[in-house]
Amino acid sequence: MTFFYVLFSVYILAVNFYGFRFLKGQRDAAEAGEQVPGDGKLLLAALLGGSVAIYAAMFCMKYRLGSLALMLVLPLLSVFNLYCFFLGFRGIYLFL
């Protein structure tokens, strides 16, 4: 059981780190004048569990705050992800 907790924690940290780095990469590309990729990968990373880090990074970096879709979807996904993390750490696995 401890193995699943460690695996779940590493997964959460990895997805949140990826989401943060992806948003930072978008911001750096926009500042350099390069073409900024769309929101698809960003929303996928948020859906997979990185919405809390992406939402926090948006405010820390003051980037993409004008995007209405992200400002509405990310808080909802954050609440849903935090609830799923809570269930996962309580020991209620949906797929096991």
PyMOL commands that set and color helices and strands:
alter all, ss='L'
color gray80, all
select helices_A, chain A and resi 2-32+40-61+68-90
alter helices_A, ss='H'
color red, helices_A
deselect
rebuild
show_as cartoon
